[in-house]
Amino acid sequence: MRRPTPRIAGLALAAGGSIVGSLVVGSAAPALAHGDSGGRHDQTLTPRTEFVMAPDGSSGATEGGAGIPNIDSVKKTIAAYYGDPGTGLANRTASPYISEMQRLTGRIRAGLHAKYEAAVAHGKKPALVFDADDTTLWTYDMEVGDMKFVFDPTRQDYWVQNKLFPATPSMVSLVNDAQAMGFTVFGLTGRGAAQKDATIGNLKDVGYNAFTPDTYFTKWAGSTPPAYITCATAKCTTVEYKAGTRKHIEQDLGYDIVLNVGDQWSDLQGGFADAAVKLPNPTYYLPSPDLPGLREPRLAPRTHFTMKPDGSSGLTVSGEGIPNIDSVKKTIATYYGDPGTGIADKTSSPYISELAALERRNTQRLASECRQGVRKGTKPAVVFDADDTTLWTYDMEVADMKFVFNPTRQDFWVQNKLFPATPGMPSLVKAVADSGCTVIGLTGRNTGQRAATIANLHEQGYPQFTNDLYFTKWKSSETPPAYMQGHCKAYPSCTTIEYKSTTRAHIERDLGYDVVANLGDQFSDLIGGSADRAVKLPNPTYYLP
């Protein structure tokens, strides 16, 4: 199901029923099959909250759609963590992120004096190294409010050159106090040489006293690194650059780096620091391999996560406990066989394999139930959602929208009938129709998209969908169907669950059908009863609660 309205984040997997990957077949007891949304039947239709995800995206090959953190849920969780009310702007005063930063900097501060005294006692020049972005300067408003989690180097340079970044919470006093204590403070960033002056100016503007051109290292201009940097290939990795620079600070400049602080693991890998502190940052991930011959398993991202679909976990878990959004994107791409273009593999992928298993498991079962209904004279029917149930939206969601929903672009795709069929679903629809079930469509698309949707379905091998049995959501300027009255708490506005469950009740009560199965990719397609069986299709690319 898809509708051109703002979305709320969430996950995809249910407990109970028969589970195949991210397929959930919820077969209710007869007394509960047509229960309301408070019934025990619907309590089985809840998203997964526990996930295992490798940072490189490889989990998309093994976890199944329900085992991938839904990207809308991740966005909501990140927003809750940063105190972002949905504007893309972090709360500058109070948030779980600010509280965590206060605890981390407090622990760092508590040990600084002893580290300084120990270094001096051994005749060393004590130094600290700090990264820039999200270590000393805070990029959330750029990453989310401006870029919407889609990195744009032109926009990044605009923010850098105009010195628009605030200080990372609690870091100004920590750095300034360390300098006052006697530490030499070095900056070490992946920003380029052309951004060095603006970066130091931004740091000074927000209150840092310690950073100077002589003690601030940026990535070099051109293709030739400084003589002190050694790289395995012509293109240096982040770890080669940062570890090599720290080695230069220690071995050539004569300092002892007692502490290295960064928000990325690649800021910390490679040694040449007595200790390292990782600051939280789930808003992007900059991986880099270990130095040749060096393994540092401690300096690696978390792989196990607990995340609620509504984003509320951002209020309780640490930043490292939130699935990093870049890793989530890579995991989704792997699952859909997307090589990085935003276009799904239409022939072979873990997603296609999972759907094939889902279809094999259910086609015969549903066909049998359809034949039984015909014999009993119950007018059996199967209800199908549209987006990512019968029509496949991945290329629009990712290549076109880049996971940032745009109703204008969605309407363009709908009206131009650009969606391919969801892999394997034409055969399942044909099987239930051939077995005597009436095929009914029920989508969150609106009335202005109805004709184009049915035409798209027909072009993609679904002749079974007809105009008289295809239900779409009304526009805000239109009056809801009469059967909706009295069934929506905020009528004439109705939630997805109110609209879909009431429409299924109308199909059964008023039109005389028995809905033997209801298929959808969102839990909100399935909750609310008026169907003997609910079948959940996998979809980690958006969440519609």
C-alpha positions as CSV (number, residue, x, y, z in Angstrom):
1,M,0.0,0.0,0.0
2,R,1.2,3.5,-0.8
3,R,-0.5,6.8,-0.5
4,P,0.9,10.3,-1.2
5,T,0.9,11.6,2.4
6,P,3.6,11.9,5.0
7,R,4.8,8.6,6.4
8,I,5.8,7.5,9.9
9,A,8.7,5.1,10.3
10,G,8.4,1.4,11.2
11,L,9.5,-2.2,10.8
12,A,8.3,-5.4,9.1
13,L,7.8,-8.7,10.7
14,A,5.1,-10.3,12.7
15,A,5.1,-12.9,15.4
16,G,2.6,-15.8,15.2
17,G,1.1,-17.4,12.2
18,S,3.3,-19.2,9.8
19,I,6.5,-17.3,9.1
20,V,8.6,-17.7,6.0
21,G,11.3,-15.0,6.0
22,S,9.3,-11.8,6.2
23,L,6.1,-13.5,5.1
24,V,3.5,-13.7,7.9
25,V,0.4,-15.8,7.3
26,G,-1.8,-15.0,10.2
27,S,-4.6,-17.6,10.3
28,A,-7.0,-16.6,13.0
29,A,-9.4,-18.8,14.9
30,P,-12.9,-18.5,13.5
31,A,-14.2,-16.3,16.3
32,L,-11.3,-13.9,15.7
33,A,-11.1,-13.9,11.9
34,H,-13.4,-10.9,11.6
35,G,-12.5,-9.2,14.9
36,D,-11.7,-5.5,15.3
37,S,-8.3,-4.0,15.7
38,G,-8.3,-4.8,19.4
39,G,-8.7,-8.5,18.8
40,R,-6.0,-11.1,19.5
41,H,-5.9,-11.8,15.8
42,D,-4.3,-8.3,15.2
43,Q,-1.8,-8.6,18.0
44,T,0.1,-11.1,15.9
45,L,0.4,-8.5,13.2
46,T,3.2,-6.5,14.7
47,P,6.6,-5.5,13.3
48,R,9.9,-7.1,14.4
49,T,12.0,-5.3,17.0
50,E,15.2,-7.3,17.1
51,F,17.7,-7.1,14.2
52,V,21.2,-8.4,13.2
53,M,22.9,-6.2,10.7
54,A,26.4,-6.2,9.4
55,P,27.7,-2.6,8.7
56,D,28.7,-3.4,5.1
57,G,25.2,-4.3,4.0
58,S,25.9,-8.0,3.6
59,S,23.1,-9.0,5.9
60,G,20.7,-8.2,3.1
61,A,21.8,-11.5,1.5
62,T,20.7,-13.6,4.5
63,E,18.3,-11.9,6.9
64,G,15.1,-11.7,4.8
65,G,13.0,-8.6,4.4
66,A,11.6,-8.6,7.9
67,G,15.1,-8.9,9.3
68,I,16.2,-5.6,7.8
69,P,15.6,-2.5,9.8
70,N,12.9,-0.6,8.0
71,I,14.4,2.7,6.8
72,D,11.4,4.8,7.9
73,S,11.7,3.4,11.4
74,V,15.4,4.1,11.4
75,K,14.7,7.8,10.4
76,K,12.1,8.1,13.2
77,T,14.5,6.6,15.7
78,I,17.3,8.9,14.8
79,A,14.9,11.9,15.0
80,A,13.8,10.9,18.5
81,Y,17.5,10.5,19.6
82,Y,18.4,14.0,18.4
83,G,15.2,15.6,19.6
84,D,14.1,16.4,16.0
85,P,10.3,17.0,15.9
86,G,10.2,16.1,12.2
87,T,11.7,19.3,10.8
88,G,15.1,17.8,10.2
89,L,16.6,20.1,12.8
90,A,18.0,18.8,16.1
91,N,17.0,20.1,19.5
92,R,20.0,22.3,20.6
93,T,19.0,22.2,24.3
94,A,18.0,18.8,25.3
95,S,17.8,15.4,23.7
96,P,19.0,11.8,24.3
97,Y,22.0,12.6,22.1
98,I,22.9,15.7,24.2
99,S,22.6,13.7,27.4
100,E,24.8,10.9,26.0
101,M,27.4,13.4,24.9
102,Q,27.4,15.0,28.3
103,R,28.1,11.6,29.9
104,L,30.9,10.8,27.4
105,T,32.7,14.1,27.7
106,G,32.3,13.9,31.5
107,R,34.2,10.6,31.5
108,I,36.9,11.9,29.2
109,R,37.3,15.0,31.3
110,A,37.6,12.9,34.5
111,G,40.7,11.1,33.2
112,L,42.5,14.0,31.4
113,H,44.6,15.3,34.2
114,A,46.0,11.9,35.1
115,K,46.8,11.3,31.4
116,Y,48.6,14.6,31.1
117,E,50.6,14.1,34.3
118,A,51.6,10.6,33.2
119,A,52.8,11.8,29.8
120,V,54.8,14.6,31.3
121,A,56.3,12.3,33.9
122,H,57.7,10.2,31.1
123,G,59.2,13.2,29.3
124,K,56.6,13.2,26.6
125,K,54.6,16.1,25.0
126,P,51.0,15.2,25.6
127,A,48.5,15.7,22.7
128,L,44.9,15.1,21.9
129,V,43.5,14.5,18.3
130,F,39.9,15.5,17.4
131,D,38.0,14.8,14.2
132,A,35.8,17.6,12.8
133,D,32.3,16.5,11.6
134,D,30.2,15.3,14.4
135,T,33.2,15.3,16.7
136,T,33.8,19.0,17.1
137,L,31.3,20.4,14.6
138,W,27.7,19.1,14.4
139,T,26.3,18.2,11.0
140,Y,22.8,16.9,11.8
141,D,20.8,19.9,10.4
142,M,22.8,19.7,7.2
143,E,22.5,15.9,6.9
144,V,18.8,15.7,7.7
145,G,17.2,19.1,7.3
146,D,19.1,20.0,4.1
147,M,20.2,16.8,2.5
148,K,17.5,14.4,3.8
149,F,20.2,11.7,4.4
150,V,21.3,12.0,0.8
151,F,24.8,13.3,0.8
152,D,25.5,16.2,-1.6
153,P,29.1,17.4,-1.8
154,T,28.0,20.7,-3.3
155,R,25.7,21.4,-0.3
156,Q,28.3,20.2,2.1
157,D,30.9,22.6,0.7
158,Y,28.3,25.4,1.0
159,W,27.8,24.7,4.7
160,V,31.6,24.4,5.2
161,Q,32.6,27.6,3.4
162,N,29.8,29.6,5.1
163,K,30.8,28.2,8.5
164,L,27.2,27.1,9.3
165,F,27.9,24.3,11.7
166,P,27.2,24.6,15.4
167,A,29.6,23.0,17.9
168,T,29.0,19.3,18.8
169,P,27.3,19.4,22.3
170,S,29.7,19.5,25.3
171,M,32.8,19.5,23.1
172,V,33.9,23.1,23.2
173,S,34.5,23.2,27.0
174,L,36.2,19.8,26.8
175,V,38.7,20.9,24.1
176,N,39.3,24.3,25.6
177,D,39.9,22.9,29.1
178,A,42.3,20.3,27.7
179,Q,44.3,23.1,26.0
180,A,44.3,25.1,29.2
181,M,45.6,22.0,31.1
182,G,48.6,21.9,28.8
183,F,47.7,19.5,26.0
184,T,48.5,20.4,22.4
185,V,45.3,19.9,20.5
186,F,45.3,18.6,16.9
187,G,42.5,18.6,14.4
188,L,42.4,15.7,11.9
189,T,39.5,15.7,9.4
190,G,38.6,14.1,6.1
191,R,37.6,17.5,4.8
192,G,39.8,18.8,1.9
193,A,42.5,21.3,1.9
194,A,40.3,23.9,0.2
195,Q,38.0,23.7,3.3
196,K,40.7,24.1,5.9
197,D,40.5,27.9,6.5
198,A,36.7,27.8,6.7
199,T,36.8,24.8,9.0
200,I,39.2,26.5,11.4
201,G,37.1,29.7,11.2
202,N,33.9,27.8,12.0
203,L,35.6,26.2,15.0
204,K,36.7,29.6,16.3
205,D,33.3,31.1,15.7
206,V,31.6,28.5,17.9
207,G,34.0,28.9,20.7
208,Y,37.1,26.6,20.2
209,N,40.4,28.3,21.1
210,A,42.7,25.4,20.5
211,F,42.8,24.8,16.7
212,T,45.3,26.6,14.6
213,P,46.5,26.1,11.0
214,D,49.7,24.5,12.2
215,T,47.9,21.9,14.2
216,Y,45.0,21.2,11.9
217,F,45.3,18.4,9.2
218,T,43.0,18.2,6.2
219,K,43.1,15.8,3.3
220,W,45.6,17.0,0.7
221,A,44.7,18.6,-2.6
222,G,45.5,16.6,-5.8
223,S,46.6,13.0,-6.0
224,T,49.9,13.1,-4.2
225,P,49.8,12.6,-0.4
226,P,52.4,14.1,2.0
227,A,55.7,12.3,2.3
228,Y,54.7,10.9,5.7
229,I,51.6,9.1,4.3
230,T,52.1,5.6,2.9
231,C,49.2,4.0,1.0
232,A,48.8,0.5,-0.4
233,T,47.3,1.8,-3.7
234,A,47.1,5.2,-5.5
235,K,43.9,6.1,-3.6
236,C,44.5,6.3,0.1
237,T,41.9,5.0,2.5
238,T,40.6,7.0,5.4
239,V,42.5,4.8,7.9
240,E,45.8,5.1,5.9
241,Y,45.4,8.9,5.9
242,K,44.3,9.3,9.5
243,A,46.6,6.7,11.1
244,G,49.5,7.9,9.0
245,T,48.9,11.4,10.2
246,R,48.8,10.4,13.8
247,K,52.1,8.4,13.2
248,H,53.6,11.6,11.8
249,I,52.4,13.6,14.9
250,E,54.0,11.1,17.2
251,Q,57.2,10.0,15.4
252,D,58.1,13.2,13.4
253,L,56.6,15.9,15.6
254,G,57.5,14.3,18.9
255,Y,54.1,14.2,20.6
256,D,52.4,11.5,22.6
257,I,48.7,11.2,21.5
258,V,47.1,10.2,24.7
259,L,43.6,10.3,23.3
260,N,42.0,10.2,19.8
261,V,38.4,11.2,19.5
262,G,36.1,10.6,16.5
263,D,32.5,9.8,15.5
264,Q,33.5,7.2,12.9
265,W,35.4,3.9,13.5
266,S,37.6,4.9,10.7
267,D,38.7,7.9,12.7
268,L,40.1,5.6,15.3
269,Q,41.5,2.6,13.5
270,G,45.2,2.2,12.8
271,G,46.7,2.9,16.2
272,F,49.2,5.7,17.1
273,A,47.1,6.9,20.1
274,D,47.2,5.6,23.7
275,A,43.4,5.5,23.8
276,A,40.4,6.2,21.5
277,V,36.9,7.4,22.2
278,K,34.0,6.8,19.7
279,L,31.3,9.4,19.8
280,P,27.8,8.4,18.7
281,N,26.6,9.1,15.1
282,P,23.9,7.0,13.4
283,T,23.4,9.6,10.6
284,Y,26.1,8.3,8.3
285,Y,28.8,5.7,8.1
286,L,32.3,6.1,6.6
287,P,33.9,2.7,6.5
288,S,37.6,2.0,5.8
289,P,39.5,-1.3,5.9
290,D,42.1,-2.0,8.6
291,L,45.7,-1.3,7.8
292,P,47.3,-4.2,6.0
293,G,48.2,-6.9,8.5
294,L,46.4,-5.2,11.3
295,R,43.1,-6.4,12.8
296,E,41.2,-4.3,15.3
297,P,37.9,-6.1,16.0
298,R,37.2,-3.8,19.0
299,L,37.0,-0.8,16.6
300,A,34.0,-2.1,14.7
301,P,30.3,-1.2,14.7
302,R,27.6,-3.0,16.6
303,T,25.7,-5.7,14.7
304,H,22.7,-6.4,17.1
305,F,19.9,-3.8,17.5
306,T,16.6,-3.4,19.3
307,M,14.3,-0.9,17.5
308,K,10.6,-0.2,17.9
309,P,8.7,0.7,14.7
310,D,7.5,4.1,16.0
311,G,11.0,5.5,16.6
312,S,10.6,5.6,20.4
313,S,13.7,3.5,20.8
314,G,15.7,6.6,20.1
315,L,14.7,7.9,23.5
316,T,16.2,4.9,25.3
317,V,19.1,3.4,23.4
318,S,22.5,4.8,22.8
319,G,23.6,6.2,19.5
320,E,25.5,3.0,18.8
321,G,22.3,1.1,19.5
322,I,20.6,2.7,16.5
323,P,21.0,1.1,13.1
324,N,23.2,3.4,11.1
325,I,21.2,4.7,8.2
326,D,24.0,4.2,5.6
327,S,24.3,0.6,6.6
328,V,20.6,0.1,6.4
329,K,20.6,1.5,2.8
330,K,23.4,-0.9,1.8
331,T,21.5,-3.8,3.4
332,I,18.3,-2.9,1.5
333,A,20.3,-2.6,-1.7
334,T,21.8,-6.1,-1.2
335,Y,18.4,-7.6,-0.5
336,Y,17.0,-6.2,-3.8
337,G,20.1,-6.9,-5.8
338,D,20.7,-3.2,-6.4
339,P,24.3,-2.6,-7.4
340,G,24.2,1.0,-6.1
341,T,22.2,2.5,-8.9
342,G,18.9,2.5,-7.1
343,I,17.5,0.0,-9.6
344,A,16.5,-3.5,-8.3
345,D,17.6,-6.6,-10.1
346,K,14.5,-7.9,-11.9
347,T,15.8,-11.4,-12.4
348,S,17.6,-12.6,-9.2
349,S,17.9,-11.3,-5.7
350,P,17.3,-12.3,-2.1
351,Y,14.0,-10.4,-2.3
352,I,12.9,-12.3,-5.4
353,S,13.9,-15.6,-3.8
354,E,11.9,-14.8,-0.7
355,L,8.9,-13.9,-2.7
356,A,9.1,-17.1,-4.7
357,A,9.1,-19.1,-1.4
358,L,6.2,-17.0,-0.1
359,E,4.2,-17.7,-3.3
360,R,4.9,-21.4,-3.4
361,R,3.8,-21.7,0.2
362,N,0.6,-19.8,-0.3
363,T,-0.6,-20.4,-3.9
364,Q,-1.8,-24.0,-3.4
365,R,-3.3,-23.2,0.1
366,L,-5.2,-20.2,-1.2
367,A,-6.4,-21.9,-4.3
368,S,-7.7,-24.8,-2.2
369,E,-9.6,-22.3,0.1
370,C,-11.1,-20.6,-3.0
371,R,-12.3,-23.9,-4.4
372,Q,-13.8,-24.8,-1.0
373,G,-15.6,-21.5,-0.9
374,V,-17.1,-22.0,-4.4
375,R,-18.4,-25.5,-3.4
376,K,-20.0,-24.0,-0.2
377,G,-21.4,-21.0,-2.1
378,T,-19.7,-18.4,0.1
379,K,-18.6,-16.1,-2.8
380,P,-14.8,-16.4,-1.8
381,A,-12.6,-13.4,-2.5
382,V,-9.0,-12.4,-2.1
383,V,-8.0,-8.8,-1.4
384,F,-4.7,-7.4,-2.7
385,D,-3.0,-4.1,-1.9
386,A,-1.2,-2.3,-4.8
387,D,2.2,-0.9,-4.0
388,D,4.8,-3.6,-3.3
389,T,2.0,-6.2,-3.2
390,T,1.0,-6.3,-6.9
391,L,3.1,-3.4,-8.2
392,W,6.7,-3.0,-7.4
393,T,7.9,0.5,-6.3
394,Y,11.6,0.0,-5.5
395,D,13.0,1.9,-8.5
396,M,10.8,4.9,-7.7
397,E,11.5,4.8,-4.0
398,V,15.3,4.5,-4.4
399,A,16.6,5.6,-7.8
400,D,14.1,8.5,-8.2
401,M,13.2,9.5,-4.6
402,K,16.3,8.2,-2.8
403,F,14.1,7.2,0.1
404,V,12.6,10.7,0.4
405,F,8.9,10.4,-0.5
406,N,7.7,12.9,-3.0
407,P,4.0,12.8,-3.8
408,T,4.5,14.7,-7.1
409,R,7.0,12.1,-8.3
410,Q,4.8,9.3,-7.1
411,D,1.8,10.6,-9.1
412,F,4.1,10.9,-12.2
413,W,5.0,7.2,-11.8
414,V,1.3,6.2,-11.2
415,Q,-0.2,8.2,-14.1
416,N,2.5,7.0,-16.5
417,K,2.0,3.4,-15.4
418,L,5.7,2.9,-14.8
419,F,5.6,0.2,-12.1
420,P,6.6,-3.4,-12.9
421,A,4.7,-6.3,-11.4
422,T,5.8,-7.5,-7.9
423,P,7.9,-10.5,-8.8
424,G,5.8,-13.7,-9.1
425,M,2.5,-12.1,-8.0
426,P,0.7,-12.3,-11.4
427,S,0.9,-16.1,-11.1
428,L,-0.5,-16.1,-7.6
429,V,-3.4,-13.8,-8.5
430,K,-4.2,-15.9,-11.6
431,A,-4.2,-19.1,-9.5
432,V,-6.7,-17.8,-7.0
433,A,-8.9,-16.4,-9.7
434,D,-8.8,-19.6,-11.7
435,S,-9.8,-21.4,-8.5
436,G,-13.0,-19.4,-8.2
437,C,-12.0,-16.5,-6.0
438,T,-13.0,-13.0,-6.9
439,V,-10.0,-10.7,-7.0
440,I,-10.4,-7.4,-5.3
441,G,-8.0,-4.4,-5.1
442,L,-7.7,-2.2,-2.0
443,T,-5.1,0.5,-2.1
444,G,-4.2,3.7,-0.4
445,R,-3.7,5.4,-3.7
446,N,-6.4,8.0,-4.4
447,T,-9.4,8.2,-6.7
448,G,-7.5,10.4,-9.2
449,Q,-5.0,7.5,-9.6
450,R,-7.6,4.7,-9.9
451,A,-7.8,4.4,-13.6
452,A,-4.0,4.6,-14.1
453,T,-3.5,2.0,-11.4
454,I,-5.9,-0.5,-13.0
455,A,-4.4,0.1,-16.4
456,N,-0.9,-0.5,-15.0
457,L,-2.1,-3.7,-13.4
458,H,-3.6,-4.9,-16.7
459,E,-0.4,-4.1,-18.6
460,Q,1.7,-6.1,-16.1
461,G,-0.4,-9.3,-16.4
462,Y,-3.3,-8.8,-13.9
463,P,-6.5,-8.8,-16.0
464,Q,-8.4,-10.0,-13.0
465,F,-8.7,-6.5,-11.4
466,T,-11.9,-4.8,-12.5
467,N,-13.1,-1.2,-12.1
468,D,-16.1,-2.2,-10.0
469,L,-14.0,-4.0,-7.4
470,Y,-11.0,-1.8,-7.1
471,F,-11.1,0.4,-4.0
472,T,-9.0,3.6,-3.7
473,K,-8.8,6.3,-1.0
474,W,-10.8,9.4,-1.5
475,K,-9.1,12.8,-1.9
476,S,-9.3,15.3,1.0
477,S,-11.7,17.4,-1.1
478,E,-14.0,14.4,-1.5
479,T,-16.6,12.8,0.7
480,P,-15.8,9.4,2.0
481,P,-18.0,6.5,0.9
482,A,-21.2,6.1,3.0
483,Y,-20.0,2.8,4.5
484,M,-17.1,4.7,6.2
485,Q,-19.3,6.9,8.3
486,G,-19.1,6.1,12.0
487,H,-15.9,4.1,11.6
488,C,-13.2,6.8,11.8
489,K,-12.3,8.6,15.0
490,A,-11.4,11.8,13.1
491,Y,-14.0,11.5,10.3
492,P,-13.9,12.5,7.4
493,S,-10.2,11.8,7.9
494,C,-9.6,8.1,8.3
495,T,-6.4,6.2,9.2
496,T,-5.1,3.5,6.9
497,I,-6.4,0.8,9.3
498,E,-9.8,2.4,9.6
499,Y,-10.1,2.8,5.8
500,K,-8.9,-0.7,4.9
501,S,-10.6,-2.7,7.6
502,T,-13.9,-0.9,7.1
503,T,-13.7,-1.5,3.4
504,R,-13.0,-5.2,3.9
505,A,-16.0,-5.3,6.3
506,H,-18.1,-3.6,3.5
507,I,-16.9,-6.2,1.0
508,E,-18.1,-8.9,3.3
509,R,-21.2,-7.4,4.9
510,D,-22.6,-5.3,2.1
511,L,-21.3,-7.0,-1.1
512,G,-21.7,-10.5,0.2
513,Y,-18.1,-11.9,-0.3
514,D,-16.1,-14.0,2.1
515,V,-12.6,-12.6,2.2
516,V,-10.6,-15.8,2.5
517,A,-7.2,-13.9,2.4
518,N,-5.9,-10.4,2.5
519,L,-2.4,-9.7,1.1
520,G,-0.3,-6.6,1.8
521,D,3.2,-5.4,2.4
522,Q,2.3,-3.2,5.3
523,F,0.9,-4.3,8.6
524,S,-1.7,-1.5,8.3
525,D,-2.9,-3.4,5.1
526,L,-3.8,-6.3,7.3
527,I,-4.8,-5.1,10.8
528,G,-8.5,-4.9,11.5
529,G,-10.0,-8.2,10.7
530,S,-12.7,-9.0,8.0
531,A,-10.4,-11.6,6.4
532,D,-9.9,-15.2,7.2
533,R,-6.1,-15.1,6.6
534,A,-3.6,-12.3,6.4
535,V,-0.4,-12.6,4.3
536,K,2.4,-10.1,4.9
537,L,4.8,-9.5,2.0
538,P,8.4,-8.2,2.8
539,N,9.2,-4.5,2.4
540,P,11.9,-2.6,4.3
541,T,11.8,0.4,2.0
542,Y,9.0,2.3,3.8
543,Y,6.5,2.0,6.7
544,L,2.9,3.1,6.8
545,P,1.5,2.6,10.3
